[in-house]
Amino acid sequence: MPPLYFIGKLTVGIGLRVFWRPDVQGLENIPATGAILCGNHLSVADELFLGMAAPRHVAFWAKSEYFTGTGPKGIFQKAVLTGLGAIPVERSGGRASLSAFDAAIPGLKQRALVAVYPEGTRSPDGRLYRGRTGAVRLALSAGVPIVPVGMIGTNEVQPIGARVPRLGKGKITVKFGKPLDFTGRADDRESLRAMTDELMRAIQALTGQEYVDEYSPRAGRPSAAPEA
């Protein structure tokens, strides 16, 4: 576990537990081997509560721009994300976006947990949108299962546009579903779409969200989850 991440677990993680008392369910569904945690995306706070709830280090994908900024702010962002073990991802697509896969696969094969938000960005209205196939592609490439994750209440704690979580707001629930093992499945476009739809149904079963069979419109500062 990266030192800065460990410090965060002891400080921010404990603070989240004290102030919001989140209900964490299904930890037994996280395998001892490497796995991809795929959840719905309601808020920036999703990363905070997912990192707090997971028993091991979680490597989050972050926009590559956060690693290339200049000046004091850019240097600080890069230092923090690197210290947390985040994985930079290009959103331009093509070979550039696959660099995130290259960075994630070795860790996944050595028991790492990697978080990917299949919707590609935060939901603008609380509904669950169509998933992009990048998470399934990564799972097939690394030979690891996907654990569906349901986040409930984070959009009340930190709505889109809010800079910091709001104390005393929202009841947080984090649900880890049973792992989905797609090992050995075909990786053609149609199969990838079917597996991704299966994943999104598993997430929806955990959250109870209304499902929208179209990609989410980008809003605010989206988290990276490329189609790849």
C-alpha positions in Angstrom: 0.0 0.0 0.0 1.5 3.4 -1.0 2.5 5.4 2.1 0.2 8.4 1.3 -2.7 6.0 0.7 -2.0 4.4 4.1 -2.0 7.8 5.8 -5.3 8.6 4.0 -6.9 5.4 5.4 -5.9 6.4 8.9 -7.1 10.0 8.6 -9.7 10.6 5.9 -10.9 7.0 6.1 -11.5 7.2 9.8 -13.1 10.6 9.4 -15.6 9.2 6.9 -16.5 6.4 9.2 -17.0 8.8 12.2 -19.0 11.5 10.4 -21.2 9.4 8.0 -21.2 5.9 9.5 -21.4 4.3 6.1 -23.1 0.9 5.8 -20.6 -1.4 4.0 -22.0 -4.7 2.7 -20.5 -7.7 0.8 -16.8 -7.3 1.7 -16.6 -11.1 1.5 -17.2 -10.8 -2.3 -13.8 -9.2 -2.8 -11.4 -12.0 -3.8 -7.9 -12.3 -2.3 -6.6 -12.2 -5.9 -6.5 -9.2 -8.2 -9.9 -7.8 -9.2 -11.5 -4.8 -10.8 -14.1 -2.8 -8.8 -16.8 -1.4 -11.0 -19.4 0.9 -9.6 -21.9 3.5 -10.5 -20.7 7.0 -10.4 -22.8 9.6 -8.6 -20.2 11.9 -7.0 -16.5 12.7 -6.5 -17.1 11.3 -3.0 -17.5 7.8 -4.6 -13.7 7.5 -4.6 -13.4 8.5 -1.0 -16.0 6.0 0.3 -14.9 3.2 -2.0 -11.3 3.6 -0.8 -12.5 3.7 2.8 -14.6 0.6 2.4 -12.1 -1.7 0.5 -9.8 -3.7 2.7 -6.8 -3.2 0.4 -5.2 -0.5 -1.7 -7.4 0.6 -4.6 -5.8 2.1 -7.7 -8.1 4.6 -9.3 -7.9 5.8 -12.9 -7.4 9.5 -13.2 -7.2 11.9 -16.1 -3.7 12.2 -17.5 -4.0 16.0 -17.3 -3.8 15.7 -13.5 -0.3 14.3 -13.9 1.0 16.9 -16.4 -0.1 20.2 -14.8 2.4 23.0 -14.2 2.9 25.5 -11.4 2.4 24.8 -7.7 -1.1 23.4 -8.2 -0.1 21.0 -11.0 3.0 19.8 -9.1 0.8 19.2 -6.0 -1.8 17.3 -7.9 0.8 15.0 -9.6 2.5 14.4 -6.2 -0.7 13.5 -4.5 -2.0 11.2 -7.2 1.3 9.5 -7.6 1.5 9.0 -3.9 -1.9 7.5 -3.9 -1.0 5.0 -6.6 -3.4 6.4 -9.2 -3.2 5.3 -12.8 -3.1 8.0 -15.5 -5.4 7.5 -18.4 -5.6 9.3 -21.7 -9.2 10.2 -22.8 -8.3 10.8 -26.4 -8.8 7.1 -27.2 -6.7 4.8 -29.4 -3.3 3.6 -28.4 -2.8 6.4 -25.9 -5.8 5.3 -23.8 -4.5 1.8 -23.7 -1.5 2.9 -21.6 -3.8 2.7 -18.6 -4.3 -0.9 -19.3 -0.6 -1.5 -19.6 -0.1 0.1 -16.2 -3.0 -1.8 -14.5 -2.4 -5.3 -15.8 0.8 -6.2 -13.9 -0.7 -5.1 -10.6 -4.0 -6.9 -11.2 -1.9 -10.1 -11.7 -0.3 -9.5 -8.3 -3.5 -9.1 -6.2 -4.1 -5.4 -6.8 -7.6 -3.8 -6.8 -8.3 -1.4 -9.6 -11.4 0.8 -9.7 -13.1 1.7 -13.0 -16.4 3.5 -13.5 -18.0 2.0 -16.6 -20.3 5.0 -17.2 -17.2 7.1 -17.9 -18.4 10.1 -16.0 -20.6 11.0 -13.1 -24.3 10.7 -13.6 -25.9 14.1 -14.1 -29.3 13.1 -12.7 -28.8 10.0 -10.4 -29.7 7.5 -13.0 -27.5 4.6 -14.2 -26.2 5.0 -17.7 -24.9 2.6 -20.3 -21.4 1.2 -19.5 -18.4 1.5 -21.7 -16.5 -1.8 -22.5 -13.1 -0.8 -21.2 -13.5 -2.5 -17.8 -14.5 -5.8 -19.4 -11.5 -5.5 -21.8 -9.2 -5.0 -18.9 -10.6 -8.0 -17.0 -10.2 -10.2 -20.0 -6.6 -9.0 -20.6 -5.6 -9.5 -17.0 -7.5 -12.6 -16.3 -9.3 -11.3 -13.2 -12.9 -11.0 -12.1 -15.0 -7.8 -11.9 -16.7 -7.0 -8.6 -19.8 -4.9 -9.1 -20.1 -2.0 -6.6 -23.2 -0.1 -5.7 -22.8 3.4 -4.2 -25.9 4.9 -2.6 -26.2 8.4 -1.1 -22.9 9.9 -2.2 -24.6 12.4 -4.4 -26.3 13.9 -1.3 -23.0 14.1 0.5 -21.2 15.8 -2.4 -23.4 16.8 -5.3 -21.8 17.7 -8.7 -20.4 21.2 -8.2 -19.8 20.9 -4.5 -16.1 21.3 -3.7 -16.1 19.3 -0.4 -18.4 16.7 1.2 -21.2 18.2 3.3 -21.2 17.1 6.9 -24.4 15.4 8.2 -25.8 15.0 4.7 -26.9 11.7 3.2 -26.9 8.1 4.3 -24.0 6.2 2.6 -24.2 2.6 1.6 -21.4 0.7 -0.2 -22.4 -2.7 -1.6 -19.9 -5.2 -3.1 -21.7 -7.7 -5.3 -20.6 -11.2 -6.2 -17.7 -11.3 -8.7 -18.3 -11.7 -12.4 -15.8 -14.0 -14.0 -15.6 -13.4 -17.8 -12.5 -15.5 -18.3 -12.5 -17.4 -21.5 -15.3 -15.4 -23.1 -14.8 -14.0 -26.6 -13.5 -10.4 -26.9 -15.3 -9.4 -30.2 -17.4 -6.2 -30.1 -20.7 -8.0 -29.7 -19.4 -10.1 -26.8 -17.8 -7.2 -25.0 -21.1 -5.3 -25.3 -23.1 -8.2 -23.8 -20.7 -8.7 -20.9 -20.7 -4.9 -20.2 -24.5 -4.9 -20.2 -24.4 -7.9 -17.7 -22.1 -5.9 -15.5 -24.4 -2.9 -15.6 -27.4 -5.0 -14.6 -25.4 -6.3 -11.6 -24.6 -2.8 -10.6 -28.3 -1.8 -11.0 -29.4 -4.7 -8.8 -27.2 -3.3 -6.1 -28.3 0.3 -6.4 -31.9 0.2 -7.6 -31.2 3.0 -10.0 -33.3 3.7 -13.1 -31.3 2.5 -16.1 -30.8 4.6 -19.2 -29.6 2.7 -22.3 -27.4 5.5 -23.6 -24.1 6.9 -22.7 -24.1 9.5 -19.9 -23.5 13.2 -21.1 -20.3 14.5 -19.7 -20.8 16.8 -16.7 -18.4 18.5 -14.4 -15.0 16.9 -14.2 -15.5 13.3 -15.3 -13.5 10.3 -14.1 -11.7 8.3 -16.8 -13.1 5.0 -18.1 -12.3 4.8 -21.7 -14.0 2.6 -24.2 -10.5 1.5 -25.3 
